[in-house]
Amino acid sequence: MAAYRALLGAQARSQAAYRASFVVDLVGNVGATVFDVVTVLVLFGVTRELGGFTLRETLVIVGLSSFAFASADLLVGNIERLPRYVRTGLFDAVLVRPLAALPQLLLMDLPLRKVSRVVFGLAVLVASVASAGIHWTAGRVALVLVAPLAGVVFFGAVFVTTATVSFYWIDSGELANSVTYGGRDFTSYPVTVYGGWFRALFAYGLGFAFVSYHPALALLGRPDPLGLPGWVGWAAPGVALVAAAVAALAWRVGIRHYRSTGS
């Protein structure tokens, strides 16, 4: 753990060395999350409901999604650079060090400038659940604490799983982004706005409905318009654990498959 703390400390010192630049990066990085919320507000400027959900209800979904993705992007998102590390041979250097490969990769270039996204996402989540008129019970208090963390684990697992494709196909960056960033956009709206095979694939085939949509239904006390039972809204932690197990397996198999670049 001392070695990992040293890596993290070195990253923090190097990124904060130029304070003005770091502050500009912090402010600039909020934009991506702000635009997600603004987009929803613009849509409600021309309609009173979106997929059967009011603005306050939709903002609960947006808040869960924004906080979960921003946190996972901060903690795990730089794993998407793995194709470049494999291509240039840097991953070989990572493997010969007496430390686990995945934590090294995550700490090699931890984007601390993205902390502002996490703070903004948390602010949106807190404001949305406070104004949604939720009837609080002990179960819902537990869910509002656990569901966002489950979303972080889920998105982190998606980042790792899609990155492992580069062990087999180096030019897989766009495919990975279509799942990770596409999943972020998908979870920012009620799944009722989607239809057909697309909803079936992203919502339940890949599990993105359990990041924000179903937990929001459970918090709001709303029945699912798609007809699923109410207990599904409480399944987010279990789905996140399954996603993490799949990511761990994919990573182990990918590491064993890796045969170096030969450089």
The 8 nearest C-alpha neighbors of each residue, nearest first, counted from 0:
[[1, 3, 2, 4, 5, 98, 6, 102],
 [2, 0, 4, 3, 5, 6, 7, 8],
 [1, 3, 5, 0, 4, 6, 98, 7],
 [4, 2, 6, 0, 5, 1, 7, 106],
 [5, 3, 7, 1, 6, 2, 8, 0],
 [4, 6, 2, 8, 3, 7, 9, 1],
 [7, 5, 3, 9, 4, 8, 106, 10],
 [6, 8, 4, 10, 5, 9, 106, 3],
 [9, 7, 5, 11, 10, 6, 4, 12],
 [8, 10, 6, 12, 7, 11, 5, 13],
 [11, 9, 7, 13, 8, 12, 14, 6],
 [10, 12, 8, 14, 9, 13, 15, 7],
 [13, 11, 9, 15, 10, 14, 16, 8],
 [12, 14, 10, 16, 15, 11, 9, 17],
 [15, 13, 11, 16, 12, 10, 21, 17],
 [14, 16, 12, 18, 17, 13, 21, 11],
 [15, 17, 13, 14, 18, 12, 21, 11],
 [18, 16, 15, 20, 19, 21, 14, 13],
 [17, 19, 21, 15, 20, 16, 22, 14],
 [18, 20, 22, 21, 17, 23, 24, 15],
 [19, 21, 23, 18, 22, 17, 24, 15],
 [22, 20, 18, 24, 19, 23, 15, 25],
 [21, 23, 25, 19, 24, 20, 18, 26],
 [24, 22, 20, 26, 25, 21, 27, 19],
 [23, 25, 27, 21, 22, 26, 112, 28],
 [26, 24, 112, 22, 28, 23, 27, 115],
 [27, 25, 23, 24, 28, 29, 22, 115],
 [28, 26, 24, 29, 25, 30, 23, 31],
 [27, 29, 30, 25, 26, 24, 113, 116],
 [28, 30, 116, 27, 26, 115, 31, 32],
 [29, 31, 33, 28, 32, 27, 34, 26],
 [30, 32, 34, 33, 29, 28, 35, 116],
 [33, 31, 35, 34, 30, 29, 116, 65],
 [34, 32, 30, 36, 35, 31, 37, 29],
 [33, 35, 37, 36, 31, 32, 38, 30],
 [36, 34, 32, 38, 33, 37, 31, 39],
 [37, 35, 39, 33, 34, 38, 40, 32],
 [36, 38, 34, 40, 39, 35, 41, 33],
 [39, 37, 41, 35, 36, 40, 34, 42],
 [38, 40, 42, 36, 37, 41, 43, 35],
 [41, 39, 37, 43, 42, 38, 44, 36],
 [42, 40, 44, 38, 43, 39, 37, 45],
 [43, 41, 39, 44, 40, 45, 38, 46],
 [44, 42, 46, 40, 45, 41, 47, 39],
 [43, 45, 41, 42, 46, 40, 47, 39],
 [44, 46, 43, 42, 47, 41, 48, 40],
 [47, 45, 43, 48, 44, 42, 49, 41],
 [46, 48, 43, 53, 49, 45, 54, 44],
 [49, 47, 53, 52, 51, 46, 50, 54],
 [50, 48, 52, 51, 53, 47, 192, 46],
 [49, 51, 192, 191, 52, 189, 48, 190],
 [50, 52, 49, 48, 53, 191, 224, 189],
 [53, 51, 49, 48, 50, 56, 57, 54],
 [54, 52, 48, 56, 55, 57, 47, 49],
 [53, 55, 57, 56, 58, 43, 52, 48],
 [56, 54, 58, 131, 57, 53, 127, 59],
 [57, 55, 53, 59, 58, 54, 52, 131],
 [56, 58, 54, 60, 59, 55, 52, 53],
 [57, 59, 61, 55, 60, 56, 127, 62],
 [60, 58, 62, 127, 57, 56, 61, 128],
 [59, 61, 211, 57, 58, 63, 62, 215],
 [62, 60, 58, 187, 64, 59, 63, 65],
 [61, 63, 124, 59, 123, 65, 64, 60],
 [64, 62, 211, 60, 61, 66, 65, 147],
 [63, 65, 61, 67, 62, 211, 66, 187],
 [66, 64, 120, 62, 68, 67, 63, 61],
 [65, 67, 120, 69, 121, 63, 64, 68],
 [68, 66, 151, 150, 64, 70, 65, 69],
 [67, 69, 71, 65, 70, 66, 72, 64],
 [68, 70, 72, 117, 66, 71, 67, 116],
 [71, 69, 73, 67, 72, 68, 117, 66],
 [70, 72, 155, 151, 68, 74, 73, 75],
 [73, 71, 76, 69, 70, 75, 74, 68],
 [72, 74, 70, 71, 113, 76, 75, 110],
 [73, 75, 71, 72, 76, 70, 109, 105],
 [76, 74, 72, 71, 77, 155, 78, 105],
 [77, 75, 72, 78, 73, 79, 74, 71],
 [76, 78, 79, 75, 80, 105, 109, 108],
 [77, 79, 80, 76, 81, 75, 105, 104],
 [80, 78, 77, 81, 162, 76, 158, 82],
 [81, 79, 78, 83, 82, 77, 84, 162],
 [80, 82, 84, 79, 83, 78, 85, 162],
 [83, 81, 85, 165, 169, 84, 80, 86],
 [84, 82, 86, 81, 85, 80, 87, 169],
 [83, 85, 89, 81, 90, 87, 82, 86],
 [86, 84, 82, 88, 90, 83, 87, 81],
 [85, 87, 83, 84, 88, 82, 260, 169],
 [88, 86, 84, 89, 85, 83, 260, 90],
 [87, 89, 85, 90, 91, 86, 260, 84],
 [90, 88, 84, 92, 91, 87, 85, 93],
 [89, 91, 93, 84, 92, 88, 85, 94],
 [92, 90, 94, 89, 93, 88, 259, 95],
 [93, 91, 89, 90, 95, 94, 96, 88],
 [94, 92, 90, 91, 96, 95, 100, 89],
 [93, 95, 91, 92, 96, 100, 90, 99],
 [96, 94, 92, 93, 97, 91, 98, 90],
 [95, 97, 98, 94, 93, 92, 99, 100],
 [98, 96, 95, 99, 94, 93, 100, 2],
 [99, 97, 96, 100, 103, 94, 102, 93],
 [98, 100, 101, 102, 103, 97, 94, 96],
 [99, 101, 103, 102, 94, 93, 98, 104],
 [100, 102, 104, 103, 99, 105, 78, 250],
 [103, 101, 105, 104, 100, 99, 106, 3],
 [104, 102, 106, 100, 101, 105, 107, 99],
 [103, 105, 101, 107, 102, 106, 100, 78],
 [104, 106, 102, 103, 107, 75, 78, 109],
 [107, 105, 109, 103, 108, 104, 7, 102],
 [108, 106, 104, 105, 103, 109, 6, 10],
 [107, 109, 106, 110, 105, 10, 77, 104],
 [108, 110, 106, 111, 107, 105, 10, 77],
 [111, 109, 112, 113, 108, 73, 77, 114],
 [110, 112, 113, 114, 109, 73, 11, 14],
 [111, 113, 25, 110, 114, 24, 115, 21],
 [114, 112, 111, 115, 116, 73, 110, 28],
 [113, 115, 117, 116, 112, 111, 118, 73],
 [114, 116, 118, 113, 117, 25, 29, 119],
 [117, 115, 29, 119, 113, 114, 118, 69],
 [116, 118, 120, 69, 114, 115, 70, 119],
 [119, 117, 115, 121, 116, 120, 122, 114],
 [118, 120, 122, 116, 121, 117, 115, 123],
 [119, 121, 66, 65, 117, 123, 122, 118],
 [120, 122, 124, 118, 66, 119, 123, 117],
 [121, 123, 119, 125, 120, 124, 126, 118],
 [124, 122, 62, 120, 126, 121, 125, 127],
 [125, 123, 62, 121, 127, 122, 126, 63],
 [124, 126, 122, 128, 127, 123, 129, 121],
 [127, 125, 129, 123, 124, 128, 122, 130],
 [126, 128, 59, 124, 130, 129, 125, 58],
 [129, 127, 131, 130, 125, 126, 59, 124],
 [128, 130, 126, 127, 131, 125, 132, 133],
 [131, 129, 127, 128, 132, 126, 55, 133],
 [132, 130, 128, 55, 133, 129, 127, 56],
 [131, 133, 130, 134, 129, 128, 219, 55],
 [134, 132, 131, 219, 135, 218, 128, 129],
 [135, 133, 132, 136, 219, 220, 218, 139],
 [134, 136, 133, 139, 140, 137, 138, 218],
 [135, 137, 139, 138, 140, 134, 141, 133],
 [136, 138, 140, 139, 141, 135, 142, 143],
 [139, 137, 141, 136, 140, 142, 135, 143],
 [138, 140, 142, 136, 141, 137, 218, 135],
 [139, 141, 137, 143, 142, 138, 136, 144],
 [142, 140, 138, 139, 144, 143, 145, 137],
 [141, 143, 139, 145, 144, 140, 146, 138],
 [144, 142, 140, 141, 146, 145, 139, 147],
 [145, 143, 141, 142, 146, 147, 140, 148],
 [144, 146, 142, 148, 147, 143, 141, 149],
 [145, 147, 149, 148, 142, 143, 144, 150],
 [148, 146, 150, 149, 67, 145, 63, 151],
 [149, 147, 151, 150, 145, 146, 152, 67],
 [148, 150, 146, 236, 152, 151, 147, 239],
 [149, 151, 67, 210, 153, 147, 148, 152],
 [150, 152, 67, 148, 71, 154, 149, 153],
 [153, 151, 155, 149, 150, 154, 239, 156],
 [154, 152, 239, 150, 156, 155, 151, 242],
 [153, 155, 157, 151, 156, 152, 71, 150],
 [156, 154, 152, 71, 158, 157, 153, 75],
 [155, 157, 243, 153, 159, 246, 154, 158],
 [156, 158, 154, 160, 155, 159, 161, 153],
 [159, 157, 155, 156, 161, 160, 162, 154],
 [158, 160, 162, 156, 157, 161, 246, 155],
 [161, 159, 246, 157, 163, 162, 158, 156],
 [160, 162, 175, 163, 158, 159, 164, 157],
 [163, 161, 159, 164, 160, 79, 165, 158],
 [164, 162, 165, 160, 161, 166, 253, 250],
 [163, 165, 162, 166, 167, 161, 168, 171],
 [166, 164, 169, 168, 167, 163, 82, 171],
 [167, 165, 164, 163, 253, 257, 168, 169],
 [166, 168, 165, 164, 169, 163, 253, 257],
 [167, 169, 165, 170, 171, 166, 164, 82],
 [170, 168, 165, 82, 171, 167, 166, 86],
 [171, 169, 168, 172, 165, 82, 173, 174],
 [170, 172, 174, 169, 173, 168, 165, 175],
 [173, 171, 175, 174, 170, 176, 82, 79],
 [174, 172, 176, 175, 171, 177, 170, 178],
 [173, 175, 177, 171, 172, 176, 178, 161],
 [174, 176, 161, 172, 173, 178, 177, 179],
 [177, 175, 173, 179, 178, 180, 174, 172],
 [176, 178, 181, 174, 175, 180, 179, 173],
 [177, 179, 181, 176, 175, 182, 180, 174],
 [180, 178, 176, 182, 181, 177, 175, 158],
 [181, 179, 183, 182, 176, 177, 178, 184],
 [180, 182, 177, 178, 184, 183, 179, 185],
 [183, 181, 185, 179, 180, 184, 178, 186],
 [182, 184, 180, 186, 181, 185, 179, 187],
 [185, 183, 181, 187, 182, 186, 180, 188],
 [184, 186, 182, 183, 187, 181, 188, 207],
 [185, 187, 183, 188, 184, 64, 211, 182],
 [186, 188, 61, 184, 185, 64, 60, 183],
 [189, 187, 186, 190, 185, 60, 57, 61],
 [190, 188, 191, 212, 192, 50, 57, 187],
 [189, 191, 192, 193, 188, 212, 198, 208],
 [190, 192, 50, 189, 193, 194, 225, 224],
 [193, 191, 50, 190, 189, 194, 49, 188],
 [194, 192, 191, 198, 190, 197, 195, 189],
 [193, 195, 198, 197, 196, 192, 191, 199],
 [196, 194, 197, 198, 199, 193, 200, 191],
 [195, 197, 199, 198, 200, 194, 201, 193],
 [196, 198, 200, 199, 195, 194, 201, 193],
 [199, 197, 194, 202, 193, 201, 200, 196],
 [198, 200, 196, 197, 203, 202, 201, 204],
 [201, 199, 204, 197, 198, 202, 203, 196],
 [202, 200, 205, 198, 204, 203, 199, 207],
 [203, 201, 208, 207, 206, 198, 199, 200],
 [202, 204, 206, 205, 199, 201, 200, 208],
 [203, 205, 200, 206, 201, 199, 202, 207],
 [206, 204, 201, 203, 207, 200, 202, 208],
 [205, 207, 203, 202, 208, 204, 209, 201],
 [206, 208, 202, 209, 210, 205, 201, 186],
 [207, 209, 202, 212, 206, 210, 213, 203],
 [210, 208, 235, 207, 213, 211, 206, 212],
 [211, 209, 150, 207, 208, 212, 64, 235],
 [210, 212, 60, 63, 214, 64, 209, 215],
 [213, 211, 215, 208, 214, 60, 189, 209],
 [212, 214, 232, 216, 215, 209, 211, 208],
 [215, 213, 232, 217, 216, 211, 212, 218],
 [216, 214, 218, 212, 213, 217, 211, 60],
 [217, 215, 213, 221, 219, 214, 218, 220],
 [218, 216, 232, 220, 214, 215, 219, 213],
 [219, 217, 215, 216, 220, 139, 214, 133],
 [218, 220, 216, 221, 217, 133, 215, 56],
 [221, 219, 217, 218, 216, 222, 133, 134],
 [222, 220, 216, 219, 223, 217, 218, 229],
 [223, 221, 224, 229, 220, 216, 226, 228],
 [222, 224, 225, 226, 227, 221, 216, 229],
 [225, 223, 226, 222, 191, 227, 51, 221],
 [226, 224, 223, 227, 191, 222, 190, 228],
 [227, 225, 223, 224, 228, 222, 229, 231],
 [226, 228, 223, 225, 229, 231, 224, 222],
 [229, 227, 230, 231, 226, 223, 222, 232],
 [228, 230, 231, 232, 222, 227, 217, 223],
 [229, 231, 232, 233, 228, 234, 217, 227],
 [232, 230, 234, 233, 229, 228, 213, 227],
 [231, 233, 213, 214, 217, 230, 234, 229],
 [232, 234, 231, 230, 235, 214, 217, 142],
 [233, 235, 231, 237, 232, 236, 238, 230],
 [234, 236, 209, 238, 237, 233, 239, 149],
 [237, 235, 239, 149, 238, 234, 240, 146],
 [236, 238, 240, 239, 234, 235, 241, 149],
 [237, 239, 241, 235, 240, 236, 242, 234],
 [238, 240, 153, 242, 236, 237, 241, 149],
 [241, 239, 243, 237, 242, 238, 244, 236],
 [240, 242, 244, 238, 243, 239, 245, 237],
 [241, 243, 239, 245, 240, 244, 156, 153],
 [244, 242, 240, 246, 156, 241, 245, 247],
 [243, 245, 241, 247, 246, 242, 240, 248],
 [246, 244, 242, 248, 243, 247, 249, 241],
 [245, 247, 160, 243, 249, 156, 244, 248],
 [248, 246, 244, 250, 245, 249, 243, 251],
 [247, 249, 245, 251, 250, 246, 252, 244],
 [250, 248, 246, 252, 247, 251, 253, 245],
 [249, 251, 253, 247, 248, 252, 163, 246],
 [252, 250, 248, 254, 253, 249, 247, 255],
 [251, 253, 255, 249, 250, 254, 248, 256],
 [252, 254, 256, 250, 255, 251, 166, 163],
 [255, 253, 257, 251, 256, 252, 250, 166],
 [256, 254, 252, 253, 257, 251, 258, 250],
 [255, 257, 253, 254, 252, 258, 166, 167],
 [258, 256, 254, 255, 166, 259, 253, 167],
 [257, 259, 256, 260, 255, 261, 254, 166],
 [260, 258, 261, 257, 91, 88, 85, 262],
 [261, 259, 262, 88, 86, 85, 258, 87],
 [260, 262, 259, 88, 258, 91, 86, 87],
 [261, 260, 88, 259, 87, 86, 91, 89]]
